[in-house]
Protein backbone atom coordinates (compact mmCIF):
# COMPACT_ATOMS: atom_id res chain seq x y z
CA UNK A 1 0.00 0.00 0.00
CA UNK A 2 1.19 3.49 -0.78
CA UNK A 3 0.02 6.91 0.28
CA UNK A 4 1.06 9.91 -1.80
CA UNK A 5 3.65 7.75 -3.57
CA UNK A 6 5.23 6.56 -0.31
CA UNK A 7 5.31 2.89 0.66
CA UNK A 8 3.61 2.35 4.01
CA UNK A 9 5.46 0.41 6.67
CA UNK A 10 4.53 -0.70 10.19
CA UNK A 11 7.14 -1.64 12.77
CA UNK A 12 5.85 -3.76 15.66
CA UNK A 13 7.87 -3.98 18.87
CA UNK A 14 6.64 -6.95 20.91
CA UNK A 15 8.50 -9.77 22.66
CA UNK A 16 5.61 -12.26 22.35
CA UNK A 17 5.93 -14.37 19.17
CA UNK A 18 2.25 -15.38 19.30
CA UNK A 19 1.15 -11.74 19.52
CA UNK A 20 3.39 -10.84 16.57
CA UNK A 21 1.95 -13.67 14.47
CA UNK A 22 -1.66 -12.86 15.39
CA UNK A 23 -1.12 -9.19 14.58
CA UNK A 24 0.46 -10.07 11.24
CA UNK A 25 -2.51 -12.29 10.40
CA UNK A 26 -5.00 -9.68 11.62
CA UNK A 27 -3.36 -7.01 9.44
CA UNK A 28 -3.59 -9.36 6.45
CA UNK A 29 -7.23 -10.13 7.27
CA UNK A 30 -7.97 -6.40 7.55
CA UNK A 31 -6.64 -5.98 4.01
CA UNK A 32 -3.88 -3.59 4.99
CA UNK A 33 -1.27 -4.05 2.29
CA UNK A 34 1.91 -2.64 3.76
CA UNK A 35 5.36 -3.77 4.75
CA UNK A 36 5.51 -5.12 8.31
CA UNK A 37 8.70 -5.56 10.34
CA UNK A 38 9.13 -6.84 13.88
CA UNK A 39 11.55 -6.22 16.72
CA UNK A 40 11.46 -8.09 20.02
CA UNK A 41 12.48 -5.50 22.62
CA UNK A 42 13.06 -1.81 23.14
CA UNK A 43 16.80 -1.99 22.50
CA UNK A 44 16.23 -3.66 19.15
CA UNK A 45 13.56 -1.06 18.37
CA UNK A 46 16.03 1.77 18.95
CA UNK A 47 18.75 -0.04 16.94
CA UNK A 48 16.24 -0.32 14.08
CA UNK A 49 15.25 3.36 14.26
CA UNK A 50 18.85 4.57 14.57
CA UNK A 51 20.11 2.02 12.01
CA UNK A 52 22.63 0.47 14.39
CA UNK A 53 23.93 -3.07 14.81
CA UNK A 54 22.23 -5.54 12.49
CA UNK A 55 20.23 -2.64 11.01
CA UNK A 56 23.34 -0.61 10.10
CA UNK A 57 22.81 -1.39 6.41
CA UNK A 58 19.71 0.76 6.63
CA UNK A 59 16.20 -0.09 7.67
CA UNK A 60 13.31 2.02 6.39
CA UNK A 61 11.74 4.32 8.93
CA UNK A 62 8.24 3.15 9.73
CA UNK A 63 5.05 5.01 8.91
CA UNK A 64 3.67 3.74 12.24
CA UNK A 65 5.04 1.93 15.30
CA UNK A 66 2.94 -0.60 17.25
CA UNK A 67 4.54 -0.72 20.68
CA UNK A 68 4.14 -3.19 23.53
CA UNK A 69 4.93 -1.73 26.94
CA UNK A 70 6.22 -4.81 28.72
CA UNK A 71 9.34 -6.02 26.92
CA UNK A 72 12.79 -7.13 28.10
CA UNK A 73 16.01 -5.09 27.98
CA UNK A 74 14.34 -1.72 27.37
CA UNK A 75 10.60 -1.63 27.94
CA UNK A 76 8.13 0.21 25.75
CA UNK A 77 7.87 3.16 28.12
CA UNK A 78 11.61 3.80 27.92
CA UNK A 79 11.64 3.38 24.15
CA UNK A 80 8.63 5.70 23.77
CA UNK A 81 10.35 8.35 25.87
CA UNK A 82 13.49 8.10 23.73
CA UNK A 83 11.54 8.23 20.45
CA UNK A 84 9.50 11.26 21.43
CA UNK A 85 12.60 13.09 22.76
CA UNK A 86 14.39 12.78 19.41
CA UNK A 87 13.45 15.48 16.87
CA UNK A 88 14.19 13.06 14.00
CA UNK A 89 11.89 10.33 15.35
CA UNK A 90 9.14 12.11 17.29
CA UNK A 91 6.91 12.56 14.23
CA UNK A 92 6.55 8.82 13.75
CA UNK A 93 3.11 7.93 15.12
CA UNK A 94 3.30 5.43 17.97
CA UNK A 95 0.33 3.29 18.96
CA UNK A 96 0.72 1.38 22.21
CA UNK A 97 -0.74 -2.10 21.76
CA UNK A 98 -0.40 -3.83 25.11
CA UNK A 99 -2.12 -6.15 27.58
CA UNK A 100 -1.99 -3.46 30.25
CA UNK A 101 -5.15 -1.57 31.11
CA UNK A 102 -3.54 0.08 34.13
CA UNK A 103 -4.48 3.73 34.47
CA UNK A 104 -0.87 4.62 35.31
CA UNK A 105 0.32 3.05 32.01
CA UNK A 106 -2.34 4.94 30.04
CA UNK A 107 -1.50 8.28 31.69
CA UNK A 108 2.26 7.78 31.43
CA UNK A 109 2.05 6.73 27.76
CA UNK A 110 0.11 9.86 26.85
CA UNK A 111 2.42 12.00 28.99
CA UNK A 112 5.35 10.58 27.01
CA UNK A 113 3.68 11.46 23.71
CA UNK A 114 1.99 8.29 22.48
CA UNK A 115 -0.53 8.90 19.70
CA UNK A 116 -2.97 6.15 20.76
CA UNK A 117 -3.26 3.54 23.50
CA UNK A 118 -5.00 0.24 22.71
CA UNK A 119 -5.44 -2.67 25.10
CA UNK A 120 -4.74 -5.84 23.10
CA UNK A 121 -8.02 -7.41 22.04
CA UNK A 122 -8.57 -10.86 23.51
CA UNK A 123 -10.00 -12.57 20.41
CA UNK A 124 -8.69 -12.74 16.88
CA UNK A 125 -11.91 -11.24 15.55
CA UNK A 126 -11.61 -8.17 17.78
CA UNK A 127 -7.92 -7.85 16.84
CA UNK A 128 -8.90 -7.85 13.15
CA UNK A 129 -11.50 -5.18 13.90
CA UNK A 130 -8.86 -3.08 15.68
CA UNK A 131 -6.45 -3.46 12.73
CA UNK A 132 -9.21 -2.33 10.36
CA UNK A 133 -9.69 0.80 12.45
CA UNK A 134 -5.91 1.38 12.51
CA UNK A 135 -5.82 0.93 8.71
CA UNK A 136 -8.68 3.33 8.14
CA UNK A 137 -7.54 5.97 10.60
CA UNK A 138 -3.75 5.98 10.16
CA UNK A 139 -3.49 5.09 6.46
CA UNK A 140 -6.67 6.46 4.88
CA UNK A 141 -7.71 9.48 6.95
CA UNK A 142 -4.60 10.90 8.64
CA UNK A 143 -1.88 12.74 6.74
CA UNK A 144 1.36 11.09 7.84
CA UNK A 145 4.67 12.98 7.88
CA UNK A 146 7.41 11.96 5.43
CA UNK A 147 9.38 8.99 6.74
CA UNK A 148 12.87 9.92 5.64
CA UNK A 149 15.22 10.65 8.54
CA UNK A 150 16.23 13.98 7.08
CA UNK A 151 12.66 15.28 6.77
C-alpha positions as a printed Julia matrix, in Angstrom:
151×3 Matrix{Float64}:
   0.0     0.0    0.0
   1.19    3.49  -0.78
   0.02    6.91   0.28
   1.06    9.91  -1.8
   3.65    7.75  -3.57
   5.23    6.56  -0.31
   5.31    2.89   0.66
   3.61    2.35   4.01
   5.46    0.41   6.67
   4.53   -0.7   10.19
   7.14   -1.64  12.77
   5.85   -3.76  15.66
   7.87   -3.98  18.87
   6.64   -6.95  20.91
   8.5    -9.77  22.66
   5.61  -12.26  22.35
   5.93  -14.37  19.17
   2.25  -15.38  19.3
   1.15  -11.74  19.52
   3.39  -10.84  16.57
   1.95  -13.67  14.47
  -1.66  -12.86  15.39
  -1.12   -9.19  14.58
   0.46  -10.07  11.24
  -2.51  -12.29  10.4
  -5.0    -9.68  11.62
  -3.36   -7.01   9.44
  -3.59   -9.36   6.45
  -7.23  -10.13   7.27
  -7.97   -6.4    7.55
  -6.64   -5.98   4.01
  -3.88   -3.59   4.99
  -1.27   -4.05   2.29
   1.91   -2.64   3.76
   5.36   -3.77   4.75
   5.51   -5.12   8.31
   8.7    -5.56  10.34
   9.13   -6.84  13.88
  11.55   -6.22  16.72
  11.46   -8.09  20.02
  12.48   -5.5   22.62
  13.06   -1.81  23.14
  16.8    -1.99  22.5
  16.23   -3.66  19.15
  13.56   -1.06  18.37
  16.03    1.77  18.95
  18.75   -0.04  16.94
  16.24   -0.32  14.08
  15.25    3.36  14.26
  18.85    4.57  14.57
  20.11    2.02  12.01
  22.63    0.47  14.39
  23.93   -3.07  14.81
  22.23   -5.54  12.49
  20.23   -2.64  11.01
  23.34   -0.61  10.1
  22.81   -1.39   6.41
  19.71    0.76   6.63
  16.2    -0.09   7.67
  13.31    2.02   6.39
  11.74    4.32   8.93
   8.24    3.15   9.73
   5.05    5.01   8.91
   3.67    3.74  12.24
   5.04    1.93  15.3
   2.94   -0.6   17.25
   4.54   -0.72  20.68
   4.14   -3.19  23.53
   4.93   -1.73  26.94
   6.22   -4.81  28.72
   9.34   -6.02  26.92
  12.79   -7.13  28.1
  16.01   -5.09  27.98
  14.34   -1.72  27.37
  10.6    -1.63  27.94
   8.13    0.21  25.75
   7.87    3.16  28.12
  11.61    3.8   27.92
  11.64    3.38  24.15
   8.63    5.7   23.77
  10.35    8.35  25.87
  13.49    8.1   23.73
  11.54    8.23  20.45
   9.5    11.26  21.43
  12.6    13.09  22.76
  14.39   12.78  19.41
  13.45   15.48  16.87
  14.19   13.06  14.0
  11.89   10.33  15.35
   9.14   12.11  17.29
   6.91   12.56  14.23
   6.55    8.82  13.75
   3.11    7.93  15.12
   3.3     5.43  17.97
   0.33    3.29  18.96
   0.72    1.38  22.21
  -0.74   -2.1   21.76
  -0.4    -3.83  25.11
  -2.12   -6.15  27.58
  -1.99   -3.46  30.25
  -5.15   -1.57  31.11
  -3.54    0.08  34.13
  -4.48    3.73  34.47
  -0.87    4.62  35.31
   0.32    3.05  32.01
  -2.34    4.94  30.04
  -1.5     8.28  31.69
   2.26    7.78  31.43
   2.05    6.73  27.76
   0.11    9.86  26.85
   2.42   12.0   28.99
   5.35   10.58  27.01
   3.68   11.46  23.71
   1.99    8.29  22.48
  -0.53    8.9   19.7
  -2.97    6.15  20.76
  -3.26    3.54  23.5
  -5.0     0.24  22.71
  -5.44   -2.67  25.1
  -4.74   -5.84  23.1
  -8.02   -7.41  22.04
  -8.57  -10.86  23.51
 -10.0   -12.57  20.41
  -8.69  -12.74  16.88
 -11.91  -11.24  15.55
 -11.61   -8.17  17.78
  -7.92   -7.85  16.84
  -8.9    -7.85  13.15
 -11.5    -5.18  13.9
  -8.86   -3.08  15.68
  -6.45   -3.46  12.73
  -9.21   -2.33  10.36
  -9.69    0.8   12.45
  -5.91    1.38  12.51
  -5.82    0.93   8.71
  -8.68    3.33   8.14
  -7.54    5.97  10.6
  -3.75    5.98  10.16
  -3.49    5.09   6.46
  -6.67    6.46   4.88
  -7.71    9.48   6.95
  -4.6    10.9    8.64
  -1.88   12.74   6.74
   1.36   11.09   7.84
   4.67   12.98   7.88
   7.41   11.96   5.43
   9.38    8.99   6.74
  12.87    9.92   5.64
  15.22   10.65   8.54
  16.23   13.98   7.08
  12.66   15.28   6.77
